[in-house]
Amino acid sequence: MLVKSYAAAVQGISAIIITIEVDCSKGVHFLLVGLPDVAVRESHERITSALRQHGYKFSNLRTIINMAPANIRKEGSSYDLPLAIGLLAGAEYLPHARLADYVLMGELSLDGSLVPIKGALSIALCARDAGFKGLILPKQNACEAAVVDGLCVYGMEDIRQVIDFISGSPAEPTTVDMASEFYARQEIFKEDFSDVCGQENVKRALEVAAAGGHNILMVGPPGSGKSMLAKRLPSILPPLTIPESLETTRIHSVAGLMHTGSLMAQRPFRSPHHTISDIAMVGGGSFPQPGEISLAHNGVLFLDELPEFKRTVLEVMRQPLEDHVMSISRARYTVEYPAGFMLVASMNPCRCGYYNHPTRPCLCSPGTVQQYLNRISGPLLDRIDIQIEIVPVPFEKMSAQRSSVSSAEVRERVTAARAVQAERFKNVQGIYNNAQMSSQLLHTYVQPDEVGLSRLGVAMQKLNLSARAYDRILKVSRTIADLAGAQQVSAGHIAEAISYRNLDRESWGL
């Protein structure tokens, strides 16, 4: 008997429907075709063991299973459930009439229980768009998939429940109040800006960076507070919106990082070690997975000790920093992952760490300092909007009472500035903050007064800045004006934005 069941294959952060055709007749042969990988081919042993535990045997059965479209590689163990149900229907152990209404996904244990899968949200969106009535998957993934409107999601604990449901037994679909659950899980931060002594200029730079989504590089000696400030940056970022949360959740779901809850309510903060490989940073591999820059989408990617990262790792970030998407092309596949992250980096000013230190001498020769700085290429440095030096906090400030400015106060100003930008770009697709503005939008929304334009021209000549740095200064100045509630960018806003380029090569005096 020939029957069909339906599954889905995840590609990038999207999914496509896979039709599983099962033809059963008399004989003793089993053949699985349709470009399955090793994990899919091994499903036969898991399926037969799981079904045996529930009283089903397939001793005298010739079975051919085709997974269509056959030109798409099927990877992973999440096809166990649709293969098993299709096999049961083909062997006439259960009716197949309802199979056309549902997408099934799930890995089977040997006892028949269902194991969680990756990409449940993407699969649910695909099933709804393809016109299916419902989605059947492991219970642990049900809340994540149930945020999709217009689709009945059934979370099952084992294959027996799935068999009963397909046979006609009723089951309650999983329901999620997306808005209430999302806002109830909004983050409460343990780390606050008020914990940081002094460093008011750096706090201001971080506020500007958060308000406009700008990349920022902090340079200072060991113990000056670079990591401490970076780890507190999420506490001043505006809350995730539901559309942002959906997109971020899809990425983390595909990567297998969604263990609890239905939606991510916190902006991601990724901090990979400097020994990370190129593929781990940008994504890809034999079995394509999103990298750190995609896992940081709509959040922060913090690179501590930037020059210690491999040169190739840093250079592969140049394209996603500009385009906010990571395109990965290999011989067997081409995928795209979103990469709209905010880069926050820190570094020492030299190998010993004490160049330009107010009290401690630097032990490095000028050539060594230059060699250390050259680990960060000019094109990458150009793409970092804000570059700020950090000096150690004196003992008097360190022992004084903590700052009264809390993260909540700063976050309120940042959120107000983001609201201005949201209104500004409401009719521009794909642009949500000032850092994402194109050159065309810069000419429309950033028009400095004559004094500001003259000041910018002088800075371009003295610092020998590139055209890209010119654009970055204008973007940052627009954000500074938004924080001040100003309609036009003035000379003061331009001057502050220029001050955040004080780490360009010529300003070091080397």
N, C-alpha and C positions, 0 to 999 in steps of 0.2 A: 504494500500500500504506500502511495506517495503522499506525504503531508509536508506542510511548511510551518516553521516557527520563525520568530523574528528576534534579532539581537541588534547591537550597535557597536561600531568600532570608533574609538576616539582617535582623532587626528588633530594634533595641536591642542587647542582647547575646544574644538568643535567635534561633532560626531556624525556618522552616516549610518543608515540602516543596513544591516546585514540580513539577508534571507537565508535561512538554513533549510535546505531541501533534504528530506529523509525518504529513502526508498527501501522498504523492507520486503523481503520475499524468503522463500525456503532456501536453506543452505547454511554454510558455516564460514562466512566470509565477512570481513569488516573493512571498509575503505572510506577514508576521510580525505576529501579534496577541497580545493579552493584557497590555496596558498596559506595553510595553517603553519604556525611556528611549532617548536618543540613542545611548549606548554599546552597548546591546543591539541596536538596529537596525543599527548599523555592523558588527556581528559578521558579517554576510553576506559582506562583502568579505574579512575576515580568514579566515573559514572556507574560502571558495572558493580563496583563494590557498594556504592551508596544505594543503588536500586536493589541489590541483593539483600541489604539489611531491611528493606521494606517488602520483601517477598516477591520480587520480580526477577525472572531468569530469562536469558536469551541464548539458550543452548543451540537450537537449530534455526538460526536466522542469518540470512544473507542481507547485509546492510551497506548501502552506499549513501554517504552524506556529502552534500555539496554546499559550500559556504559562498554565496554570491553577494556582490560581484567578485569573481575569481581573481581579478587582477590586483585586488587590495590585500595586503598582508594582514592576516589575523593574528594578533599577539595577545598573550596572557591567558590566565585561567578563568576569566569571567564568563567564558562561553559555555562552561559546564552545564549550567541550568537550562539554557535553550536547547542544547544538544540532547540532554537527558529527556526533556519533555517531548522534543520531536521524536526521539527514539521510542518512547512509550506510545505516542500517538501512532507512529508508523507500524508498531507491533500490535495495534488495536487494543492496548491496555486501557486507554482513556479516549474520550471523544476529542476530535480536533476542531470542532466548529468555532470555539472561542479563541483559538490560537491567533486568528487573523486580527484580533482586536488589541493584542498586548505585545509589548516588547519585554523580553525576559533577559535578565543578566544576574550572574552570581556564580561564585566558585563553590564547589561541593567538597565537603569533607568526606572521609570514607564512611562515616555513619549517616550521611545524608543531610547534615546541618549545613547552612549557608554561611559562607565567609564573606566579609565586606569586600567591595570592589573600589576601583578608582574611577573618577570621572562621572559620578552619579548625576550631578547637576547638568553637565553637558549632554548626557544620554537622555535625561528627562526633557530637556529643551528640544532635542532632535526628535524624540518620540511625539511630542505635541505638534511640532511643525509638520511632521509626516502624516498627521491625521489619526494616530492611534488613540484608542480609548483610554488605555492605562499602561502602567509600567509595573512590573513585578521584579523585585530585587531584594537583597538581604535587609533585614529589619534595621541594622545599624546604619544603613544608607537612606532610610525612608524619609527622615526629617529633612535631609539635605535636598532630596529630589522633590519633596512635597511643596517647596516654595514656588514651583512652576504652576501658574494658573492654567486651568483648562485641561488638566490631566489627572486621572485617578492614580495614585501611587499606593501600591500594596507592599508593605514590608513583611516578609516571611522569614520564619526561623529555620525551617527545614523543607526538604523537597516534598514531604508528605502534605504539608499545608498547601503547597503549590498544586500538587496533584488533585487534592480535594477541591480547590478553587476552580481549576480548569474543568473539573468534572461537574461543576454546577453549585458547589457549596458556597453560601454567601460569606463575604469578608468585608470588614470595615476599612476603607481607605484611610491613609494617614493624612491628617490635616495639621497645618501649621499657621498660626497667626503671625505672619512674617513681620509686620510692623511692630507689634508689641514685643515679640521676642528679640527683634533686632535692637530696639531702643533700650530694652531692659538689660542687654548685655554690653551697652556702651562702656568704654574703658574707665577704670578708676586707677590713676597712676600713683605708684609708690614713690617715684622720683620726681622732684619738683625743682623749678628754677630757683626757688628761695633757698635751696640748700647750697647754692654756689656763692662763694664770697667774691666780691669784686667782679672783674671781667665784664663791666657794663657795656663796653664797646662790642665785645663778642656776643653778648646776649642780644644786643640790638641787631647785629648782623644775622644772627639765627632767626630773629623775629622777621626781618625782611625776607630771608630765604624761605621761611615757612609761609609767609603771606603770599609770595608769588610763585612758589614751587621751584625756586632757584637752586642750582647746585652750589655747594660751598666747600671750600678747602681751608682748614685751620692748620697753621704752622706755628710751632712753638716747642720749647725745650721739654724734656721729660718732667712730668708732675705739674705742668701748668694748667691742667684741667680740660684738655682736649676731649678725651673719652668721656669724662663726666658730663660735659656740656652736650656732646653728641647723643648720649643715652637719654638725655632729658628732652631732646627735640620732639619726640612723639607727643609729649605732654602739652605742646603748644600748637600742634597741627589741628586743623579743623576736623570735626568728626566725619567719618565715612558717610556718604549718602548711600541710599539703597541701591541705585544703579552701580555705583563704584563697588559696593559690597558684593553684588552678584558677579561682577567681572572678576574681582579678586578671589572670590570663593571658587569660581570655575578653575582658575589656575592652580590653586592649592588642592582642589579635589583631584585634578588630573595627576598631580604629583603625589597623591596618596597621603596628604597632610591633614585632611579633614577627619578628625577622630570623633569629635562631639559637636553637637549643635547643628543648626541648619544654615546659618550665614555667618561669615566673619564680621564681627562688629568693631574690630580694632585694625588700624592701619598696620600693615606688616613692617617690621623692623628687622632687616637681615644684616648680619655682621659676619661674613665669611672670613676664615683665616687666610693669611697671606700665602699659604702654600696651595691654595685652590688651583685647579687646572682650568684650562680654557673652556672645555666643554661644560664643567660644573658651573662656570660663571655664566655662559651664554645659553646653555641648553644643547640638546641634541643627543648624540650617542647612538649605539646600536638599536636601542629601544627609546625613541625620542621622548625626552622629558624636559620640562621647563627648567632653566637655570636660575641662578640667584638673582639676576637682573629682572627676570619675569616674576619670580616669587616676591620681589620687592615692588611690584606694580601697585600704584596708588599709595605707596608708602616710602620707606627710607632704605637705601642701601648704604651701609656704613663701612668704609674701608679704612681700618686703622693701620697706621704705618704704611702709607701709600707706596713709597719707593721700594718697599720690600716685596711687593707683588711682582710676579714675572712680567716682563715687558709685553709679551704677547697677550697676557690676560688683560692688561690695561688698554692695549690698542684695540682689542675687539669690542670695547665699549664705546668707541667713538661713533659708530653708526647708530646704535640704539639711543645714545645720548641726544643725537640730532633728530632722529625720526620717531622715537618712542615706540618702536616695534623691532623685534628681533626676527630676521628671516634666516632660516637654516636650510641650506640646500645640500643634499647628499646624493649619492648615486641612486639610492632606492627610494628617497622621499624628499619632499619639500614641505616644511611647516613654518608657520608664523606664530610667535608668541608676543603678547603685549609686553611693553617694557617702558611704561610711563612712570619711572621711578625718580626719586629725588636723591641725587648723589651727595653724600656727606663724607668727606675724607679728612684725615689728619696725618701729619708727618712732622718729623723733627727737621730743623733747618740744616742739619749736617749730620755726618756719620756719628760724631760724638754727642751731638744733640745740643751744644751750647753756643752755636754761632749767634752773635748779637745778644747774648745773655747779659743782663745788667751787672751781674756780680761775678759770674764764673767765667774763666777764660776758655776759649775754644782751642782744642788741641789739633784741629785739622788745618792742613795747608790750604791756601786758596784754590789750588787745583783739585784737591780732594772734595772741597765744598761744592765746586762747580760740577764735578763728576757725580756727586750724590744728587744734586738738583736735576741733572740731565737725565736721571732715571724717569722723570716725568716729562714726556714729550711736549713740545710746544702746541701741537694740535689738540692734545688732550687738555692741557692747561687752558687753552682758549675756550673750551667748552664748559669751563667751570665759572659761573657767573660771579661768585663772590669769593675772594681770596683774602683771608684776614690773618694777621700775625697775633699771636697770644704771648704775653709776657707773664712771668710768674707773679703770683699775688704776694705782696709784702706781708711780713709778719703782723704788722699793725692791723691790716684789713682782715687777715686770716683769723686773728684772735678777737676781732670785733663782732658785734651782734650781726646775725644773718640778715640778708637783704629782705625787705618787706614786699618786694615784687614777686608775686606767685605766678606759677604757670597758668592758673585760671585767668588772671588778669591779662596776660600776654595773649592767651588763646582767644579771648574775647575780641581783642583788636585784630588778630589774624583772621578770625572768622568773619568779622565785619569787612575786612579788605577783600577776602575771597568772595563775599556776597556781591561786592561792587564789580568784581571781575566776571562773576557768573551773569550778572545783568548785562555787562558790556559785550560778552561773547555769546549771548543766548541764541543769536541767529547764525553763529559760525559753528559748523559741525566739527567735532573733535578737538576744540580749543576750550579749555576750562580755566586756565590761569595765564598770567603774564609770561611765564617762562616758555610757554608753547606758542607764542605769537610768531607768525612768519614775517618776513621783511615787508610784505605788502600791508599786513596789519599794523606793523610798527609805524609806517607812514600815515596810517589812518588815526591811530590812537595815541601816538607819542609825538607831540609837536612841541619841542622845548622853545622857550622864549629866546630872544636874541642873545642875551647875556649867557644863558645856559649853553646855547649852541657854540658861542665863541669859546667858552671855557672847555667844552668838550673837544673842540678843534686843537686847542693848545695841548691838552692831555694826550691826544692821539699822536702829536708830533714828538712831545718830550718822552713819552713812554714807548714810542714806536709800536703802537697797538695795531692789531689786524682789523680787517673789516668785520670779522666775527666778534671780536672784542667790542667794537663800536656798537653792534646790535645788542650785545649783552648789557652794556652800560645803559642803553636806552630802556631795555626791559626792566632792569633793576630800578632805574629812576622812576619808571611808571608805577612800580610797586610801592616805592617810598612815598610817592604822591598819593596813592590810594590809602596808605596807612594814615597820612595826614589829612585825608578827606578833600584833597585838592583836585580840581578839574584839569588844570594844565600843569605840565611838568616845568618847574622853575629852575633857576640856576642853583639854588640850594639843594634840590633833589639830585641834580646832575653832579654836584660836587660830592655829595655823600656816595653816590654810585661809583664815581671815579676813585674815591678813597678805598673802595673794596677791590681795586685792581692793583694794590700796592705790592703784590707778590709776583708781578710779571718780571721777566728776566732782567730787564734793564734797571729796575728799581732796587735790585739787590746790591748794585754797585760792585759787581764782580768782574 
